[in-house]
Amino acid sequence: MNLVFENKDKLLNFIQPEEQGNRICISPWVNRIKCIIHNQNKVHNKGTNFIKYNNVEYKVNQYNIDEIPQTGSYIIPVGLHESPDSWAGYEGKFPSIFTLLNETYLKHLREGRAYFLLDNSLEGYHTEKIFDFLHDEAVRLNIPVKNIIFICGNVQLEKRAEEWSNLTGKKCVKAFGYSHFEFDMFFNAENRAKAGNPLPSIDYQIEYKKQNLEKVKPFNFLNRKPRKHRAIFYTQLFHAKLLEYGLISMNPWEGETSHEEVNIDEFFEDSSRLEHAHSVLPISWDNSDNLENSDEKVNRFNDVAILNSWLTIVSETHFNDKQGTVFLSEKTFKAIASYHPFIILGSKESLKELRKLGYYTFDDYIDETYDELGNMDRMYAIIKEIFNIINSDNNLDAFERLRAKLIWNRKMLEINAYYTPPAGFYYMISL
């Protein structure tokens, strides 16, 4: 695999100052490859160009743009912040990301020698128009469609791409759904352990809960950005008088959206119910700031909340069925890294996708049929499960019975992050 950069030291392409901090970053997919190579080299001393998966060794070369070999293909990786509305140019703040391709890249793309990797895996946004955009830009610039590779955090992206192609009759770009935060959360947990501050073990959690039964709440539900489905779920908790049973952080949604606009597809929550629930915000279970320094909060684990609750309600980024997205963010993998059972307040089939990755879920503790239900039915089913946890008198016994699953999941996090190639690896190594 040959990777080419305008700045090899920083693994960056499109390095104009106005792009930095806005829509351009290191490709998370490429950064993962770099980190794995670095860690494997410390063990095997094979050098900085080799990566090993399943006992097979692969070579990964990195070049500056002025070092491109005379023959052979290569990949142009670009990491993309935010939704396609930003980097595709829909919002008008920036032009199309394709306008940043230099003449050398354009020449080699048109020849079919280069491949343009657009890595949006830090986000799970999916809209059908992104496939239209990528196809149309390839045609406009006379680039073979097959030489465009698109990655994002929607693990069902390949399915969406196939649907788009069948609907339009057009050839789609190569698309991979990739859960990058699985890798990030494993390495964050490992770095904490190496620094002498490991996450609480499952045995420590069980012993702590035994000694502090009166402090342990049925669930935690932690939020930063007040997305619409979070506002509706919080409102449901408020009116069901469930706030006192959880460790909850929630911010006002004023400025984000008006009460009249809080909806999940065709469902609109009643404005008076929203207003009543909104009147007590913001709330933070530990009285800490929950809005500033968002980057720090992405990487921060919630040790105390984990210790003092039986269950995490994972407040995922996406929920609406019409989005066609299953995005497993850092929030899901934090719970796994922390040996904690969870319900995912997220997209339909989130648990199904986790099981595909090798993880156990908790159908012996929770009725997980919610994962198969449509929007509001899914939310109501989750509320019902919270009531069941509240009314249970054997949460400690149940938690202890989950011990083997929780340990397995933590080990699977390591296997998937360190020993399993990321989505698209075998395709890109073959180019």
Secondary structure, DSSP 8 states (H G I E B T S, - for coil): -EEEESBGGGTBSS--GGGBTTTEE--HHHHHHHHHHHHHHHHH---TTEEEETTEEEE-EEEEGGG--SSS-EEEEEEE-S-HHHHTSTTSSS--GGGG--HHHHHHHHTT-EEEEEEETT-----HHHHHHHHHHHHHTT--GGGEEEEESBTTHHHHHHHHHHHH-----EEEE--HHHHHHHHHHHHHHHTT-----HHHHHHHHHHTTTT-BSEEEE-SS--HHHHHHHHHHHHTT-GGGEEEEB---TTT--GGG-EETTEE--HHHHHHHHTT--B-TT----SS-HHHHHH---HHHHHTBS-EEEE-S---GGG---B--HHHHHHHHTT--EEEESSTTHHHHHHHTT----TTTS-GGGGGS-HHHHHHHHHHHHHHHHH-S-HHHHHHHTHHHHHHHHHHHHIIIIIS--TTHHHHHT-
